[in-house]
Structure formats: structure tokens, C-alpha cells
């Protein structure tokens, strides 16, 4: 039997430094693992410490006017003329944006251009520029201003 141990010892002898290094690495890993398990984890701050973003109202008028003034596909004065007349003050201080129907009665919905507020008006009410509402139809508004009757429509009925 002693010959078999001598043969095994003779075969293992070149690998003794490697086996020693493996045992040392295992011992080091076990000791580091024991230290990690035995120490208390750090306290975690679970408070909600972030700020909500602030809301700002959408204002499309500035960008729409800037885009209308750009000449994207060559000179075209139609868009510029429309913007310049709108900016010059020829437009009323309100804009017709829709109608509301409740049974047989209808209300006109207008948007005030100064502050962006919305108003609902009935027949015979006065608009902010002093015009009187004569009738309210589906998508149209008939007004009387300075003795002149005019119709404002939301949708064009022309095919062209």
C-alpha cells in the first residue's frame, strides 16, 4: 500500500503550490462572505425627495405667427399678408369656436383673444365688440354689428 501513496504523492507534488493557492482563495472568499453577512446594511433614505415639474400654459399664437412668416418653399406673400392683417388689429376681440345644443336651444361658444377665456352666449346676447347675436345654427353664427348682418361659419360648405 505504501507504494500507491508514494506514487500518488509523486504525481501530486508538482501541483502542491496550485492546490495551496486554491485553498487560500476559498478561505479568503469564505471570510469575506462571512463579513458581508455579519455586518448590517446601510440605512436607505426612502423619502420622496423630487419636485413635481411646473405646468405652463400652451401658447401657440407666437409660434404660429413666426412659422407663417417663414418662406419655406420660396416667396409666397399670401401667408404673410394674412398674418399681417390679423396682427394689425382688424380682427375682433373674440373668435367663434363652436356651438352647444341642449334639446332645442343652442349656445354659441366664443374664445376671448385677450386672455384666452371661453364664453357661452345665447341668442340676443352681446358679443365683446358690441355685436348682437341674431341666431345660432349648427356651426354658424349670425350677428348684427353697426346695422350690418353677417354670418360666421365654422366649416365651409363649398366643394372647391
Secondary structure, DSSP 8 states (H G I E B T S, - for coil): -HHHHHHHHHHHGGGHHHHHHHHHHHHHHHHHHHHHHHS-------S------------HHHHHHHHHH--SSS--HHHHHHHHHHHTT-S-SEEEEEEEEETTEEEEEEEETTT--EEEE-TT-B-TTS-EEEEEETTEEEEEETTEEEEEESS-----
